[in-house]
Amino acid sequence: MDDNSQAGPTRRRIDRITAPDYLDGIETRDAAELRAMRDDCGEEESRFSYNRRLIQGRIDIIGAELERRAGNSSESLIDALPRILADDPGPRSGAGNARNSPVYEPGEVGRRSDDRLAADALLSRLPDLTDTELQAELEELREEERRVSELRRAVQERFDALQAELIRRYREGGVDDIVSAMPGDAD
């Protein structure tokens, strides 16, 4: 591969955000650029959060099917779905839950593995899969959930760093720079 590879198409947003140099020089960037970077992080975090929840739902469904097959539940999988997929009523914590990020609306399924998992027809094939195949699918989903969670945490850390820089500037009197960079502030 030659050195012109950098001149090719723009890298994916997640690749840019998770690059080691993404936050380099944030102290000198203007507020509009910081806000755009933070917004990119917020959108990626929303996408990862959505896909992670889809993966977790699949894990829960496969786990319930394995329990049912083992005789630990007399309830049919269809009847158990509302219970299986119900959100945990307990309080949620963590950096990602404090954000006012946009709701992720899935568009076309991309080439990312977590996007492919969201569109996979695995659940429609459950009755046809052996216990061994279900266990293998379960392990694959757990590994994918770990990978997605790791990426999501990395994005959240960058979001937090960008937000902290904007707050620092605001507190230190850089209000004009922050306010002038806000969308919709036309006089």
C-alpha positions as CSV (number, residue, x, y, z in Angstrom):
1,M,0.0,0.0,0.0
2,D,1.4,3.4,-0.9
3,D,1.4,6.7,1.1
4,N,-1.6,8.0,-1.0
5,S,-4.0,5.8,1.0
6,Q,-4.6,8.7,3.3
7,A,-5.8,10.8,0.4
8,G,-8.6,8.4,-0.3
9,P,-12.1,8.5,1.0
10,T,-12.7,9.9,4.5
11,R,-12.4,7.4,7.3
12,R,-15.6,6.3,9.0
13,R,-16.7,8.6,11.8
14,I,-16.1,5.9,14.5
15,D,-12.5,5.4,13.1
16,R,-11.9,9.2,13.4
17,I,-13.4,9.4,16.9
18,T,-11.4,6.5,18.3
19,A,-8.1,7.5,16.6
20,P,-5.5,8.2,19.3
21,D,-5.0,11.8,18.0
22,Y,-8.7,12.7,17.9
23,L,-8.5,15.0,21.0
24,D,-5.1,16.4,20.1
25,G,-5.1,20.2,20.3
26,I,-8.7,20.6,21.7
27,E,-7.4,23.5,23.8
28,T,-6.7,25.5,20.7
29,R,-9.7,24.5,18.5
30,D,-12.6,26.9,18.2
31,A,-15.8,26.2,20.0
32,A,-17.7,25.4,16.8
33,E,-15.3,22.6,15.9
34,L,-15.5,21.2,19.5
35,R,-19.3,21.2,19.4
36,A,-19.2,19.4,16.0
37,M,-16.8,16.8,17.4
38,R,-18.9,16.4,20.5
39,D,-22.1,16.0,18.4
40,D,-20.4,13.3,16.3
41,C,-19.5,11.5,19.5
42,G,-23.1,11.8,20.7
43,E,-24.5,10.3,17.5
44,E,-22.0,7.4,17.6
45,E,-22.8,6.8,21.3
46,S,-26.5,6.7,20.5
47,R,-25.9,4.2,17.7
48,F,-23.8,2.0,19.9
49,S,-26.3,2.2,22.7
50,Y,-29.1,1.1,20.3
51,N,-27.1,-1.7,18.8
52,R,-25.9,-2.9,22.2
53,R,-29.5,-3.1,23.5
54,L,-30.5,-5.1,20.4
55,I,-27.6,-7.5,21.1
56,Q,-28.6,-7.7,24.8
57,G,-32.2,-8.5,23.8
58,R,-31.0,-11.4,21.6
59,I,-28.8,-12.7,24.4
60,D,-31.8,-12.6,26.8
61,I,-34.0,-14.4,24.2
62,I,-31.5,-17.1,23.5
63,G,-30.8,-17.5,27.2
64,A,-34.5,-17.9,27.9
65,E,-34.8,-20.5,25.1
66,L,-32.0,-22.5,26.5
67,E,-33.6,-22.4,29.9
68,R,-37.0,-23.5,28.4
69,R,-35.3,-26.4,26.6
70,A,-33.6,-27.4,29.8
71,G,-37.0,-27.7,31.5
72,N,-36.4,-24.7,33.8
73,S,-39.5,-22.9,32.4
74,S,-42.9,-24.1,31.4
75,E,-43.7,-20.8,29.7
76,S,-43.5,-20.7,25.9
77,L,-40.9,-18.4,24.5
78,I,-43.6,-16.2,22.8
79,D,-45.5,-15.9,26.1
80,A,-42.2,-15.0,27.9
81,L,-41.1,-12.3,25.5
82,P,-42.7,-9.3,27.3
83,R,-40.9,-10.4,30.5
84,I,-37.6,-11.2,28.7
85,L,-37.5,-7.9,26.9
86,A,-38.8,-5.7,29.7
87,D,-36.3,-3.0,30.8
88,D,-34.7,-3.3,34.1
89,P,-36.8,-1.1,36.4
90,G,-33.7,-0.1,38.5
91,P,-31.9,3.2,38.2
92,R,-29.3,3.4,35.5
93,S,-26.0,5.0,36.1
94,G,-23.0,5.8,34.0
95,A,-21.7,8.6,31.9
96,G,-23.8,7.7,28.9
97,N,-27.1,8.1,30.8
98,A,-26.5,11.7,31.8
99,R,-26.2,12.9,28.2
100,N,-28.9,14.6,26.2
101,S,-28.0,12.8,23.1
102,P,-30.3,12.4,20.1
103,V,-32.4,9.3,19.8
104,Y,-30.8,6.9,17.4
105,E,-32.9,6.1,14.4
106,P,-31.5,3.3,12.4
107,G,-31.2,3.8,8.7
108,E,-29.8,1.4,6.2
109,V,-27.9,-1.4,7.7
110,G,-24.2,-0.8,7.3
111,R,-21.3,-3.1,7.1
112,R,-20.4,-2.9,10.7
113,S,-20.8,-6.2,12.6
114,D,-23.2,-4.7,15.1
115,D,-25.3,-3.3,12.3
116,R,-25.4,-6.7,10.7
117,L,-26.4,-8.4,13.9
118,A,-29.3,-6.0,14.2
119,A,-30.7,-7.2,10.8
120,D,-29.8,-10.9,11.2
121,A,-32.7,-13.3,11.1
122,L,-31.3,-15.4,14.0
123,L,-34.4,-15.2,16.1
124,S,-36.6,-16.6,13.4
125,R,-34.4,-19.6,13.2
126,L,-34.4,-20.5,17.0
127,P,-36.6,-23.6,16.7
128,D,-34.3,-25.0,14.0
129,L,-31.0,-24.5,16.0
130,T,-29.6,-27.2,18.3
131,D,-28.6,-26.4,21.8
132,T,-24.9,-26.4,20.7
133,E,-25.7,-24.0,17.9
134,L,-27.6,-21.8,20.4
135,Q,-24.7,-21.8,22.8
136,A,-22.3,-20.8,20.0
137,E,-24.6,-18.0,19.0
138,L,-24.9,-16.9,22.6
139,E,-21.1,-16.7,22.9
140,E,-20.8,-14.8,19.7
141,L,-23.4,-12.3,20.8
142,R,-21.7,-11.9,24.2
143,E,-18.4,-11.2,22.5
144,E,-20.0,-8.7,20.2
145,E,-21.7,-7.0,23.2
146,R,-18.3,-6.7,24.9
147,R,-16.8,-5.2,21.7
148,V,-19.6,-2.7,21.3
149,S,-19.5,-1.7,25.0
150,E,-15.8,-1.1,24.7
151,L,-16.2,1.2,21.7
152,R,-19.1,2.9,23.3
153,R,-17.0,3.7,26.4
154,A,-14.2,5.1,24.3
155,V,-16.7,7.4,22.5
156,Q,-18.2,8.4,25.9
157,E,-14.7,9.3,27.1
158,R,-14.1,11.5,24.1
159,F,-17.6,13.1,24.5
160,D,-16.8,13.9,28.1
161,A,-13.4,15.4,27.3
162,L,-15.0,17.7,24.7
163,Q,-17.8,18.7,27.0
164,A,-15.3,19.4,29.8
165,E,-13.3,21.6,27.4
166,L,-16.4,23.6,26.4
167,I,-17.4,24.0,30.1
168,R,-13.8,25.1,31.0
169,R,-13.9,27.8,28.4
170,Y,-17.3,28.9,29.6
171,R,-16.2,29.1,33.2
172,E,-13.0,30.9,32.3
173,G,-14.8,33.7,30.4
174,G,-14.8,32.3,26.9
175,V,-18.6,32.8,26.7
176,D,-18.5,34.8,23.5
177,D,-16.7,32.0,21.7
178,I,-19.1,29.4,23.0
179,V,-22.3,31.4,22.4
180,S,-21.2,32.5,18.9
181,A,-20.6,28.9,18.0
182,M,-24.2,27.9,19.0
183,P,-26.5,27.1,16.1
184,G,-29.5,29.4,15.5
185,D,-28.0,32.5,17.2
186,A,-28.5,34.9,14.3
187,D,-29.2,38.5,15.4
